[in-house]
Amino acid sequence: MTAEPVGVPLVERALARCVDALQTCAVPQGNQCGWGTWELDQRGEPLALSAGRSALYDGNAGIAWALRTLGRDVGRAAGATEGAPGLLGGSTGVDLAAARTCSAPVGGRGFDLGGGLAGDLLALVRTGSREVAAVVDALVDGARRDGEGACWPEEEALCGLAHGVSGVVLALAEAAAAVPEVAGRALPLVAAGLRWEAAWFDPVTGGWPDLRGDGPPTYPVMWCHGAAGIAAVRLRLLQLGLALDYPAEAIAAEAHAGVLACGRELTRLAALARAGRLAAVPGGLTLCHGAGGALDVLVLAAEVFGEPAHLEAARRIASDLLATAPEDPLDWPGGVRADGCLGLFVGTAGTALLLARLLDPTIGSLSLLAF
């Protein structure tokens, strides 16, 4: 008789509670469905709950997509699909979650994954569109060359996936793999972006700096601005196997460094949970600001490197964290400064997908928006 993998029963029970919480919180609106999610001010402080927020990042589109992925179709997500483009907070992400090809203006846009052209490009690729040439050209034209490297500054050039160079690298690489006609323009920028970000790697901390602000840099291990997102992109590049003017051995080394950083951070968070329960873990199990990004990287590493020990470690650590969690997922810490976060990147919906992926790694990686 084969023993059940370590941590699986706790993960299964937690997943069921997360799905039940999302379904219980659903607000029917005619033939649509919404959820009470937080409207935030510019500093990220919660203002009010709204059942009409449509965003992929923290609104109805992301929650509905998560439930559909988990086999619970709740109908069309409430909220407007028109409005400003943008992957995480705008109409691009709403279209992606609904499997509709997005269309967004190329001019007057930023370049990042979160709200700029890289996010549009990734959404086009994920929905099977081949109409990517104009967006690739805009990213090529917008690159700032720095020796052999390249970055895409808006207010400042950043490392990382959500708003930094890794996000642009991911979108260009996915476009080159899906639409070979643009590879000749996209792939040199993929290599140049990797060189720029590699120059910021700190071998002492084993991570990449968060370059926002004027103070001393920190080296976070998060999906949005840190080693978790950067590692996920390197792992995806190894999967794609593109012909780059950048050594595959260097990509693998950077991926390994990111995976190690995720392992160290998860060990630290598990110790915090043992001492102060899950409430002591910043961001809880959420993807963007919590342990979710690092756990997803371990699942991806198990697949890319063919090393099941990474998946076993992710399940064990998740189980350690869940053992300290309250029964109700709405009482778990979230990715924003408010209770009862439900959204895909900051709350229960994303946590549910992460737990499901720990049980079944064939579910696509949320870190890579593998819808």
VOBA-1610 file (N, C-alpha, C; in pm, whole numbers, padded with zeros to 5 digits, always signed):
BEGIN
Met+00085-00119+00000Met+00000+00000+00000Met+00089+00125+00000Thr+00065+00215-00092Thr+00147+00335-00104Thr+00106+00438+00000Ala+00205+00492+00071Ala+00176+00593+00173Ala+00132+00723+00107Glu+00040+00791+00172Glu-00006+00920+00121Glu+00105+01023+00139Pro+00131+01110+00038Pro+00236+01210+00050Pro+00218+01297+00174Val+00330+01334+00234Val+00328+01415+00355Val+00253+01546+00330Gly+00162+01581+00421Gly+00094+01710+00412Gly-00033+01711+00332Val-00059+01607+00252Val-00174+01610+00161Val-00307+01623+00234Pro-00335+01547+00341Pro-00467+01561+00405Pro-00497+01703+00452Leu-00400+01770+00515Leu-00422+01907+00558Leu-00448+01999+00440Val-00373+01980+00333Val-00391+02064+00215Val-00529+02041+00155Glu-00573+01915+00146Glu-00705+01885+00090Glu-00816+01951+00171Arg-00807+01941+00302Arg-00912+02000+00386Arg-00911+02152+00375Ala-00793+02211+00372Ala-00784+02357+00360Ala-00839+02404+00226Leu-00810+02331+00120Leu-00863+02366-00012Leu-01016+02365-00011Ala-01074+02261+00047Ala-01220+02253+00053Ala-01279+02371+00129Arg-01214+02412+00238Arg-01264+02526+00315Arg-01253+02656+00235Cys-01144+02671+00159Cys-01128+02792+00077Cys-01236+02801-00030Val-01264+02690-00098Val-01367+02690-00201Val-01504+02718-00140Asp-01532+02656-00026Asp-01660+02682+00041Asp-01674+02830+00077Ala-01565+02891+00126Ala-01570+03032+00164Ala-01598+03120+00042Leu-01534+03090-00071Leu-01557+03170-00191Leu-01701+03156-00240Gln-01754+03036-00235Gln-01892+03017-00279Gln-01991+03082-00183Thr-01962+03075-00054Thr-02050+03136+00045Thr-02054+03288+00029Cys-01941+03346-00010Cys-01931+03492-00021Cys-01982+03546-00154Ala-02021+03459-00245Ala-02066+03504-00376Ala-02192+03589-00365Val-02198+03695-00445Val-02313+03787-00447Val-02376+03781-00586Pro-02486+03707-00604Pro-02550+03700-00737Pro-02599+03838-00780Gln-02578+03869-00908Gln-02624+03996-00964Gln-02686+03967-01101Gly-02812+03920-01099Gly-02874+03879-01223Gly-02806+03754-01276Asn-02758+03762-01403Asn-02686+03649-01461Asn-02536+03658-01437Gln-02496+03746-01345Gln-02356+03762-01311Gln-02333+03729-01164Cys-02206+03727-01126Cys-02172+03697-00987Cys-02057+03787-00945Gly-02067+03840-00824Gly-01961+03924-00770Gly-01922+03879-00631Trp-01819+03941-00579Trp-01771+03913-00444Trp-01733+04046-00378Gly-01748+04054-00251Gly-01707+04175-00181Gly-01556+04183-00171Thr-01497+04269-00250Thr-01352+04286-00247Thr-01319+04431-00216Trp-01200+04453-00169Trp-01163+04583-00114Trp-01119+04681-00222Glu-01176+04801-00217Glu-01122+04914-00292Glu-01011+04977-00207Leu-00896+05003-00270Leu-00780+05053-00198Leu-00744+05193-00245Asp-00684+05271-00155Asp-00634+05401-00198Asp-00494+05385-00256Gln-00431+05495-00293Gln-00301+05489-00359Gln-00191+05434-00269Arg-00212+05436-00141Arg-00113+05381-00047Arg-00141+05236-00011Gly-00245+05180-00072Gly-00281+05042-00044Gly-00368+05024+00078Glu-00421+05132+00133Glu-00508+05122+00249Glu-00651+05093+00205Pro-00723+05003+00274Pro-00860+04969+00234Pro-00956+05085+00257Leu-01042+05108+00157Leu-01141+05215+00167Leu-01281+05158+00193Ala-01322+05063+00110Ala-01458+05009+00122Ala-01467+04878+00045Leu-01563+04795+00085Leu-01591+04672+00011Leu-01681+04703-00108Ser-01653+04637-00221Ser-01735+04655-00339Ser-01754+04520-00407Ala-01878+04490-00447Ala-01905+04366-00519Ala-01899+04385-00670Gly-01858+04505-00715Gly-01853+04532-00858Gly-01714+04548-00913Arg-01613+04521-00831Arg-01475+04537-00877Arg-01440+04422-00971Ser-01394+04451-01091Ser-01378+04346-01192Ser-01235+04293-01205Ala-01136+04355-01146Ala-00995+04329-01177Ala-00953+04184-01157Leu-00861+04141-01243Leu-00800+04009-01228Leu-00725+03997-01097Tyr-00652+04100-01060Tyr-00563+04096-00944Tyr-00638+04070-00814Asp-00744+04144-00790Asp-00811+04136-00660Asp-00962+04146-00670Gly-01017+04130-00791Gly-01160+04148-00810Gly-01230+04024-00863Asn-01348+04047-00919Asn-01437+03938-00958Asn-01381+03849-01069Ala-01312+03908-01166Ala-01261+03828-01278Ala-01166+03720-01230Gly-01076+03757-01140Gly-00981+03659-01089Gly-01045+03552-01003Ile-01141+03591-00921Ile-01207+03494-00833Ile-01288+03395-00916Ala-01364+03446-01014Ala-01444+03358-01099Ala-01355+03263-01177Trp-01242+03314-01228Trp-01150+03228-01302Trp-01095+03118-01213Ala-01058+03151-01089Ala-01007+03050-00997Ala-01111+02941-00973Leu-01235+02981-00949Leu-01339+02881-00922Leu-01366+02795-01046Arg-01364+02855-01164Arg-01381+02774-01286Arg-01269+02671-01299Thr-01147+02714-01271Thr-01033+02622-01278Thr-01050+02506-01181Leu-01114+02533-01068Leu-01137+02431-00966Leu-01266+02354-00989Gly-01330+02375-01104Gly-01449+02300-01138Gly-01578+02354-01081Arg-01578+02480-01037Arg-01699+02542-00979Arg-01737+02662-01064Asp-01813+02642-01169Asp-01850+02752-01258Asp-01961+02834-01195Val-01933+02962-01172Val-02031+03050-01107Val-02091+03150-01205Gly-02067+03128-01335Gly-02121+03220-01433Gly-02028+03337-01459Arg-02080+03436-01527Arg-01998+03550-01569Arg-01969+03641-01450Ala-01844+03686-01443Ala-01805+03774-01333Ala-01865+03912-01351Ala-01918+03968-01243Ala-01976+04102-01248Ala-01867+04207-01264Gly-01904+04319-01323Gly-01810+04430-01338Gly-01787+04462-01484Ala-01743+04583-01509Ala-01722+04630-01646Ala-01600+04564-01708Thr-01608+04534-01837Thr-01492+04484-01910Thr-01419+04595-01984Glu-01487+04707-02004Glu-01421+04818-02070Glu-01341+04898-01967Gly-01278+05002-02012Gly-01198+05083-01922Gly-01053+05079-01960Ala-00969+05130-01873Ala-00826+05138-01901Ala-00768+04998-01916Pro-00678+04978-02013Pro-00615+04848-02026Pro-00519+04822-01910Gly-00474+04701-01901Gly-00382+04662-01793Gly-00412+04520-01750Leu-00309+04441-01727Leu-00328+04300-01698Leu-00381+04277-01557Leu-00320+04335-01457Leu-00359+04304-01319Leu-00479+04384-01274Gly-00488+04511-01312Gly-00596+04594-01262Gly-00692+04646-01365Gly-00674+04614-01493Gly-00754+04674-01598Gly-00826+04574-01686Ser-00871+04622-01801Ser-00955+04542-01890Ser-00881+04425-01952Thr-00749+04436-01969Thr-00673+04326-02029Thr-00686+04200-01945Gly-00672+04214-01813Gly-00683+04098-01725Gly-00823+04040-01721Val-00924+04127-01729Val-01063+04080-01732Val-01086+03996-01858Asp-01033+04044-01971Asp-01046+03968-02096Asp-00972+03835-02086Leu-00853+03835-02031Leu-00776+03711-02017Leu-00852+03608-01933Ala-00906+03651-01820Ala-00979+03559-01733Ala-01100+03500-01802Ala-01160+03576-01895Ala-01276+03528-01969Ala-01238+03461-02101Ala-01106+03444-02123Ala-01056+03381-02247Ala-01095+03460-02371Arg-01102+03592-02358Arg-01127+03679-02473Arg-00996+03744-02514Thr-00970+03754-02642Thr-00850+03822-02688Thr-00860+03970-02656Cys-00758+04022-02593Cys-00762+04163-02554Cys-00720+04251-02670Ser-00758+04376-02663Ser-00708+04476-02756Ser-00683+04601-02675Ala-00566+04658-02690Ala-00529+04774-02610Ala-00441+04866-02694Pro-00449+04996-02672Pro-00366+05089-02748Pro-00218+05070-02714Val-00135+05076-02817Val+00009+05060-02796Val+00071+05190-02748Gly+00029+05304-02801Gly+00089+05431-02766Gly+00051+05479-02628Gly+00142+05554-02565Gly+00113+05616-02437Gly+00101+05519-02322Arg+00162+05403-02332Arg+00153+05302-02228Arg+00288+05282-02163Gly+00286+05228-02041Gly+00408+05181-01979Gly+00446+05046-02036Phe+00547+04984-01977Phe+00602+04861-02034Phe+00586+04739-01944Asp+00548+04755-01819Asp+00558+04644-01724Asp+00447+04541-01744Leu+00459+04430-01672Leu+00359+04324-01679Leu+00230+04365-01610Gly+00240+04436-01499Gly+00122+04466-01419Gly+00020+04551-01491Gly+00062+04660-01555Gly-00033+04748-01620Gly+00008+04795-01757Gly+00121+04749-01806Gly+00175+04801-01931Gly+00172+04702-02046Leu+00259+04726-02144Leu+00256+04650-02268Leu+00297+04504-02250Ala+00385+04475-02156Ala+00423+04336-02135Ala+00303+04252-02092Gly+00219+04311-02007Gly+00098+04240-01968Gly+00004+04216-02084Asp-00012+04317-02172Asp-00095+04300-02290Asp-00040+04188-02379Leu+00093+04188-02397Leu+00155+04088-02482Leu+00134+03947-02426Leu+00153+03931-02297Leu+00133+03799-02236Leu-00012+03755-02250Ala-00106+03846-02232Ala-00247+03812-02246Ala-00279+03771-02390Leu-00223+03840-02488Leu-00244+03802-02627Leu-00195+03661-02653Val-00076+03630-02603Val-00020+03497-02623Val-00106+03392-02553Arg-00147+03421-02430Arg-00223+03323-02352Arg-00360+03293-02413Thr-00415+03388-02490Thr-00545+03366-02553Thr-00531+03321-02699Gly-00409+03287-02741Gly-00388+03229-02873Gly-00381+03327-02987Ser-00370+03456-02959Ser-00362+03555-03066Ser-00223+03554-03128Arg-00218+03573-03259Arg-00089+03590-03328Arg-00063+03737-03360Glu-00154+03825-03318Glu-00140+03968-03348Glu-00055+04035-03241Val+00071+03997-03237Val+00159+04045-03130Val+00271+04135-03182Ala+00287+04146-03311Ala+00405+04215-03366Ala+00414+04360-03320Ala+00301+04431-03320Ala+00305+04573-03283Ala+00347+04592-03137Val+00302+04502-03050Val+00339+04514-02908Val+00486+04479-02889Val+00533+04376-02959Val+00676+04342-02952Val+00759+04460-03000Asp+00719+04520-03111Asp+00795+04635-03163Asp+00799+04749-03063Ala+00687+04774-02995Ala+00683+04882-02897Ala+00776+04853-02779Leu+00785+04727-02737Leu+00876+04691-02629Leu+01021+04700-02675Val+01048+04664-02799Val+01183+04680-02853Val+01221+04828-02856Asp+01132+04911-02906Asp+01160+05054-02916Asp+01173+05119-02778Gly+01101+05067-02678Gly+01102+05128-02545Gly+01216+05086-02457Ala+01295+04989-02501Ala+01406+04939-02417Ala+01515+05044-02403Arg+01569+05055-02283Arg+01686+05140-02260Arg+01808+05051-02252Arg+01900+05071-02345Arg+02021+04989-02349Arg+02118+05035-02241Asp+02174+04936-02173Asp+02271+04963-02066Asp+02387+04867-02086Gly+02484+04907-02170Gly+02588+04815-02211Gly+02527+04703-02292Glu+02550+04578-02250Glu+02491+04464-02319Glu+02354+04429-02262Gly+02311+04501-02158Gly+02183+04475-02097Gly+02077+04572-02144Ala+01955+04548-02102Ala+01845+04637-02137Ala+01741+04632-02025Cys+01677+04746-02005Cys+01569+04754-01907Cys+01459+04842-01965Trp+01347+04849-01893Trp+01232+04925-01941Trp+01188+05019-01830Pro+01257+05132-01814Pro+01223+05222-01703Pro+01096+05299-01732Glu+01019+05320-01626Glu+00909+05414-01631Glu+00950+05530-01539Glu+00919+05523-01410Glu+00981+05617-01319Glu+01122+05572-01287Glu+01141+05441-01275Glu+01272+05384-01248Glu+01273+05242-01300Ala+01392+05193-01334Ala+01404+05055-01379Ala+01409+04964-01258Leu+01335+04852-01264Leu+01322+04764-01149Leu+01353+04620-01188Cys+01399+04544-01089Cys+01403+04399-01101Cys+01265+04343-01066Gly+01235+04225-01115Gly+01114+04157-01070Gly+01013+04132-01179Leu+00907+04061-01141Leu+00809+04012-01237Leu+00693+04108-01260Ala+00632+04160-01155Ala+00511+04240-01173Ala+00539+04374-01239His+00647+04440-01200His+00673+04575-01249His+00817+04593-01295Gly+00891+04485-01310Gly+01031+04495-01347Gly+01066+04421-01475Val+01195+04403-01494Val+01247+04348-01619Val+01202+04204-01641Ser+01192+04124-01535Ser+01151+03985-01554Ser+01015+03972-01620Gly+00924+04064-01590Gly+00792+04058-01651Gly+00797+04081-01801Val+00882+04175-01844Val+00897+04200-01988Val+00965+04081-02055Val+01067+04026-01989Val+01137+03909-02041Val+01041+03793-02061Leu+00955+03768-01964Leu+00859+03658-01975Leu+00767+03680-02095Ala+00711+03799-02109Ala+00617+03825-02218Ala+00685+03810-02354Leu+00805+03864-02368Leu+00876+03853-02496Leu+00912+03709-02528Ala+00952+03634-02426Ala+00988+03494-02448Ala+00866+03412-02490Glu+00753+03434-02423Glu+00633+03360-02458Glu+00586+03398-02600Ala+00600+03524-02635Ala+00562+03566-02771Ala+00652+03500-02875Ala+00782+03496-02849Ala+00876+03434-02943Ala+00847+03286-02961Ala+00810+03218-02852Ala+00781+03075-02860Ala+00651+03048-02935Ala+00552+03135-02917Ala+00420+03112-02977Ala+00411+03163-03120Val+00484+03270-03151Val+00474+03334-03283Val+00617+03350-03337Pro+00671+03249-03404Pro+00811+03253-03446Pro+00849+03374-03530Glu+00750+03435-03600Glu+00783+03551-03683Glu+00840+03668-03603Val+00810+03676-03474Val+00861+03789-03394Val+00986+03751-03316Ala+01030+03627-03325Ala+01143+03582-03243Ala+01270+03660-03271Gly+01293+03697-03398Gly+01415+03769-03432Gly+01426+03903-03363Arg+01312+03966-03332Arg+01313+04093-03261Arg+01304+04074-03110Ala+01230+03971-03068Ala+01206+03954-02924Ala+01323+03891-02850Leu+01385+03790-02908Leu+01484+03712-02833Leu+01609+03792-02794Pro+01662+03882-02880Pro+01775+03963-02833Pro+01741+04047-02710Leu+01615+04092-02700Leu+01574+04170-02583Leu+01557+04081-02461Val+01517+03955-02480Val+01511+03861-02369Val+01651+03845-02309Ala+01749+03821-02395Ala+01886+03804-02347Ala+01939+03931-02280Ala+01910+04046-02340Ala+01958+04172-02282Ala+01893+04200-02147Gly+01764+04168-02135Gly+01697+04185-02006Gly+01757+04095-01900Leu+01787+03971-01936Leu+01850+03879-01841Leu+01986+03932-01795Arg+02062+03988-01888Arg+02193+04043-01849Arg+02176+04160-01752Trp+02078+04246-01778Trp+02058+04361-01689Trp+02022+04315-01549Glu+01931+04221-01539Glu+01888+04177-01407Glu+01996+04096-01336Ala+02071+04017-01414Ala+02179+03938-01353Ala+02283+04027-01288Ala+02303+04146-01344Ala+02402+04238-01287Ala+02363+04286-01148Trp+02235+04276-01112Trp+02187+04319-00982Trp+02188+04206-00878Phe+02213+04082-00922Phe+02209+03970-00827Phe+02318+03987-00722Asp+02281+03963-00596Asp+02374+03976-00484Asp+02407+03836-00431Pro+02529+03787-00452Pro+02561+03652-00406Pro+02562+03638-00255Val+02574+03748-00183Val+02574+03741-00036Val+02433+03708+00016Thr+02334+03782-00033Thr+02196+03757+00010Thr+02131+03646-00072Gly+02188+03615-00189Gly+02128+03515-00275Gly+01999+03562-00339Gly+01988+03693-00364Gly+01865+03745-00422Gly+01889+03870-00505Trp+01779+03930-00546Trp+01779+04049-00630Trp+01716+04164-00552Pro+01766+04286-00567Pro+01715+04396-00484Pro+01583+04453-00533Asp+01505+04501-00437Asp+01388+04583-00466Asp+01440+04726-00479Leu+01440+04778-00600Leu+01504+04906-00629Leu+01411+05026-00611Arg+01293+05005-00556Arg+01203+05117-00532Arg+01251+05198-00412Gly+01233+05328-00419Gly+01265+05413-00305Gly+01412+05450-00298Asp+01443+05532-00198Asp+01578+05587-00185Asp+01660+05522-00075Gly+01599+05437+00008Gly+01671+05377+00119Gly+01757+05261+00074Pro+01825+05198+00170Pro+01906+05079+00139Pro+01817+04971+00079Pro+01864+04900-00023Pro+01778+04801-00087Pro+01751+04680+00004Thr+01635+04624-00011Thr+01603+04497+00052Thr+01602+04390-00057Tyr+01601+04265-00015Tyr+01608+04154-00110Tyr+01491+04059-00084Pro+01370+04100-00120Pro+01251+04023-00085Pro+01241+03894-00165Val+01164+03801-00111Val+01135+03676-00181Val+00983+03673-00202Met+00939+03752-00300Met+00796+03764-00330Met+00774+03748-00480Trp+00650+03722-00516Trp+00616+03710-00657Trp+00633+03844-00728Cys+00594+03950-00667Cys+00583+04078-00737Cys+00718+04145-00759His+00799+04156-00655His+00922+04234-00664His+01048+04157-00626Gly+01039+04027-00608Gly+01154+03958-00553Gly+01190+03827-00621Ala+01264+03746-00546Ala+01325+03625-00600Ala+01224+03522-00647Ala+01105+03518-00588Ala+01007+03418-00630Ala+00964+03440-00775Gly+00926+03562-00809Gly+00887+03591-00946Gly+01001+03576-01044Ile+01120+03621-01006Ile+01237+03611-01092Ile+01272+03465-01118Ala+01266+03382-01014Ala+01294+03240-01030Ala+01192+03173-01121Ala+01064+03210-01105Ala+00960+03150-01189Ala+00986+03177-01337Val+01031+03297-01369Val+01061+03331-01509Val+01178+03249-01559Arg+01285+03234-01479Arg+01399+03153-01524Arg+01359+03007-01545Leu+01275+02955-01456Leu+01228+02818-01474Leu+01147+02804-01602Arg+01065+02903-01631Arg+00987+02898-01755Arg+01077+02906-01877Leu+01182+02986-01872Leu+01275+02993-01984Leu+01343+02858-02007Leu+01375+02787-01902Leu+01433+02653-01919Leu+01332+02560-01985Gln+01205+02572-01949Gln+01102+02492-02013Gln+01092+02523-02162Leu+01096+02651-02198Leu+01077+02691-02337Leu+01194+02650-02425Gly+01317+02650-02371Gly+01434+02607-02447Gly+01463+02693-02569Leu+01444+02823-02557Leu+01466+02914-02670Leu+01616+02930-02698Ala+01647+02960-02824Ala+01786+02984-02864Ala+01822+03129-02831Leu+01886+03149-02717Leu+01917+03283-02668Leu+02067+03309-02670Asp+02102+03435-02689Asp+02241+03478-02674Asp+02269+03502-02525Tyr+02241+03400-02447Tyr+02260+03404-02302Tyr+02267+03258-02259Pro+02371+03218-02188Pro+02393+03075-02164Pro+02279+03009-02086Ala+02237+02893-02134Ala+02136+02817-02062Ala+02185+02781-01922Glu+02317+02762-01908Glu+02374+02730-01776Glu+02356+02846-01679Ala+02364+02969-01731Ala+02343+03086-01645Ala+02197+03097-01603Ile+02106+03069-01695Ile+01963+03070-01659Ile+01936+02966-01552Ala+01993+02846-01569Ala+01973+02741-01469Ala+02031+02780-01334Ala+02148+02844-01335Ala+02209+02886-01209Ala+02123+02991-01139Glu+02068+03085-01216Glu+01981+03186-01157Glu+01853+03123-01104Ala+01799+03027-01179Ala+01681+02956-01131Ala+01710+02884-01000His+01822+02815-00993His+01859+02745-00870His+01874+02844-00754Ala+01937+02959-00781Ala+01953+03060-00675Ala+01817+03108-00625Gly+01724+03130-00717Gly+01591+03173-00677Gly+01516+03066-00599Val+01530+02941-00640Val+01465+02832-00568Val+01522+02821-00426Leu+01654+02834-00413Leu+01715+02832-00279Leu+01664+02946-00193Ala+01652+03065-00253Ala+01599+03179-00178Ala+01456+03152-00131Cys+01377+03090-00217Cys+01238+03056-00178Cys+01239+02955-00064Gly+01326+02856-00071Gly+01333+02758+00036Gly+01372+02819+00169Arg+01469+02909+00166Arg+01511+02976+00290Arg+01397+03060+00348Glu+01327+03131+00261Glu+01218+03217+00308Glu+01104+03133+00365Leu+01071+03024+00300Leu+00963+02939+00350Leu+01000+02877+00485Thr+01125+02841+00503Thr+01170+02790+00632Thr+01154+02895+00741Arg+01186+03020+00705Arg+01170+03130+00801Arg+01023+03152+00835Leu+00937+03148+00733Leu+00794+03170+00757Leu+00733+03056+00839Ala+00778+02934+00816Ala+00728+02822+00896Ala+00765+02840+01043Ala+00885+02892+01068Ala+00925+02918+01207Ala+00839+03027+01270Leu+00807+03131+01190Leu+00717+03235+01240Leu+00580+03177+01276Ala+00530+03088+01191Ala+00398+03029+01216Ala+00400+02941+01339Arg+00507+02868+01360Arg+00515+02783+01480Arg+00516+02868+01606Ala+00577+02986+01597Ala+00586+03073+01715Ala+00461+03156+01737Gly+00399+03203+01629Gly+00286+03296+01644Gly+00165+03261+01560Arg+00159+03136+01508Arg+00051+03090+01423Arg+00052+03164+01290Leu-00040+03128+01200Leu-00037+03182+01065Leu-00050+03334+01064Ala-00114+03390+01164Ala-00130+03535+01171Ala+00005+03608+01171Ala+00112+03538+01210Ala+00244+03599+01216Ala+00314+03599+01081Val+00256+03534+00980Val+00318+03523+00848Val+00266+03636+00759Pro+00349+03734+00723Pro+00301+03845+00641Pro+00243+03794+00509Gly+00121+03835+00480Gly+00058+03795+00355Gly+00003+03654+00354Gly+00023+03579+00461Gly-00031+03444+00469Gly+00017+03356+00355Leu-00076+03287+00291Leu-00046+03197+00180Leu-00079+03259+00045Thr-00094+03390+00040Thr-00132+03456-00084Thr-00014+03464-00180Leu-00046+03483-00309Leu+00058+03477-00411Leu+00146+03601-00414Cys+00088+03718-00416Cys+00167+03838-00445Cys+00257+03878-00329His+00203+03877-00207His+00279+03928-00093His+00306+03825+00015Gly+00258+03702-00002Gly+00273+03600+00100Gly+00361+03486+00056Ala+00339+03370+00119Ala+00421+03251+00092Ala+00382+03182-00037Gly+00270+03220-00098Gly+00221+03149-00216Gly+00317+03150-00332Gly+00382+03264-00358Gly+00475+03271-00470Gly+00591+03176-00454Ala+00648+03170-00334Ala+00762+03082-00310Ala+00720+02935-00319Leu+00602+02901-00266Leu+00554+02763-00276Leu+00532+02724-00422Asp+00476+02814-00501Asp+00453+02784-00643Asp+00585+02761-00716Val+00689+02835-00679Val+00821+02815-00740Val+00873+02675-00712Leu+00854+02624-00590Leu+00900+02488-00561Leu+00825+02385-00645Val+00694+02406-00666Val+00619+02314-00751Val+00673+02319-00894Leu+00698+02440-00944Leu+00751+02456-01079Leu+00891+02395-01090Ala+00973+02410-00987Ala+01108+02354-00988Ala+01104+02201-00994Ala+01009+02141-00923Ala+00996+01995-00929Ala+00970+01949-01072Glu+00889+02025-01145Glu+00856+01991-01283Glu+00975+02014-01376Val+01038+02130-01366Val+01143+02167-01461Val+01270+02085-01437Phe+01307+02067-01312Phe+01430+01995-01280Phe+01410+01844-01265Gly+01283+01800-01269Gly+01257+01658-01251Gly+01296+01607-01114Glu+01275+01693-01012Glu+01314+01658-00876Glu+01190+01663-00785Pro+01126+01549-00762Pro+01004+01547-00679Pro+01025+01600-00538Ala+01150+01603-00491Ala+01175+01652-00355Ala+01128+01796-00337His+01131+01875-00444His+01084+02014-00434His+00934+02017-00406Leu+00858+01933-00474Leu+00714+01927-00450Leu+00685+01874-00310Glu+00759+01773-00268Glu+00741+01719-00133Glu+00769+01826-00028Ala+00874+01906-00051Ala+00907+02013+00043Ala+00796+02117+00047Ala+00741+02152-00071Ala+00633+02251-00075Ala+00511+02201+00001Arg+00476+02074-00018Arg+00360+02019+00054Arg+00385+02016+00204Arg+00505+01981+00243Arg+00536+01973+00386Arg+00531+02110+00452Ile+00589+02210+00385Ile+00589+02345+00442Ile+00448+02402+00444Ala+00372+02382+00337Ala+00234+02429+00336Ala+00155+02365+00449Ser+00178+02237+00472Ser+00109+02168+00581Ser+00148+02227+00716Asp+00276+02259+00733Asp+00322+02321+00858Asp+00252+02456+00880Leu+00237+02533+00774Leu+00170+02663+00786Leu+00022+02645+00815Leu-00041+02551+00743Leu-00185+02530+00761Leu-00219+02475+00899Ala-00126+02402+00958Ala-00151+02346+01091Ala-00171+02454+01196Thr-00125+02575+01166Thr-00138+02687+01260Thr-00249+02784+01221Ala-00323+02751+01114Ala-00421+02845+01060Ala-00556+02831+01129Pro-00632+02941+01141Pro-00770+02931+01188Pro-00853+02844+01095Glu-00965+02794+01144Glu-01051+02708+01064Glu-01108+02782+00943Asp-01146+02908+00961Asp-01209+02986+00854Asp-01103+03057+00771Pro-01092+03028+00640Pro-00991+03096+00557Pro-01005+03247+00554Leu-01127+03298+00582Leu-01144+03444+00583Leu-01072+03508+00702Asp-01030+03426+00798Asp-00951+03477+00911Asp-00801+03466+00886Trp-00761+03414+00771Trp-00619+03404+00740Trp-00566+03540+00696Pro-00439+03569+00722Pro-00384+03696+00673Pro-00383+03700+00521Gly-00410+03819+00467Gly-00414+03837+00323Gly-00306+03930+00275Gly-00315+03963+00146Gly-00211+04044+00084Gly-00237+04192+00087Val-00347+04236+00147Val-00372+04379+00166Val-00403+04402+00313Arg-00405+04527+00353Arg-00420+04561+00495Arg-00567+04561+00535Ala-00631+04447+00518Ala-00772+04435+00552Ala-00804+04289+00575Asp-00911+04263+00649Asp-00954+04126+00676Asp-01041+04073+00561Gly-01046+03942+00548Gly-01138+03881+00453Gly-01104+03907+00309Cys-00975+03897+00271Cys-00936+03921+00132Cys-00968+03797+00048Leu-01035+03817-00065Leu-01079+03706-00148Leu-01003+03697-00280Gly-00933+03800-00322Gly-00884+03812-00459Gly-00780+03709-00499Leu-00758+03700-00629Leu-00671+03599-00687Leu-00526+03614-00644Phe-00475+03735-00639Phe-00335+03755-00605Phe-00314+03792-00459Val-00420+03830-00390Val-00403+03879-00252Val-00491+03807-00151Gly-00561+03701-00192Gly-00655+03643-00097Gly-00689+03498-00123Thr-00811+03462-00084Thr-00854+03323-00077Thr-00856+03253-00212Ala-00893+03323-00317Ala-00901+03259-00449Ala-00765+03208-00495Gly-00663+03292-00482Gly-00529+03248-00521Gly-00475+03140-00430Thr-00505+03151-00299Thr-00463+03047-00206Thr-00525+02913-00242Ala-00653+02915-00280Ala-00719+02790-00321Ala-00650+02729-00442Leu-00615+02811-00541Leu-00546+02759-00659Leu-00409+02703-00623Leu-00338+02772-00535Leu-00208+02722-00491Leu-00222+02586-00424Leu-00319+02572-00334Leu-00339+02444-00265Leu-00376+02334-00364Ala-00459+02369-00463Ala-00495+02271-00565Ala-00373+02229-00646Arg-00285+02324-00675Arg-00164+02293-00751Arg-00068+02206-00670Leu-00064+02224-00540Leu+00018+02136-00456Leu-00031+01991-00465Leu-00162+01975-00479Leu-00220+01841-00491Leu-00208+01788-00633Asp-00221+01877-00731Asp-00219+01837-00872Asp-00135+01937-00951Pro-00004+01910-00965Pro+00085+02007-01031Pro+00056+02028-01179Thr-00036+01950-01239Thr-00071+01977-01378Thr-00156+02103-01393Ile-00212+02153-01283Ile-00279+02284-01286Ile-00174+02389-01318Gly-00205+02481-01407Gly-00107+02578-01451Gly-00057+02668-01340Ser+00066+02716-01354Ser+00128+02802-01254Ser+00066+02942-01258Leu+00009+02982-01145Leu-00045+03118-01136Leu+00068+03220-01144Ser+00186+03187-01094Ser+00300+03279-01103Ser+00326+03323-01246Leu+00302+03233-01340Leu+00328+03260-01481Leu+00201+03297-01557Leu+00089+03312-01485Leu-00041+03335-01545Leu-00067+03233-01656Ala-00040+03107-01624Ala-00056+02998-01720Ala-00200+02954-01724Phe-00288+03038-01773Phe-00431+03013-01775Phe-00463+02909-01884
//
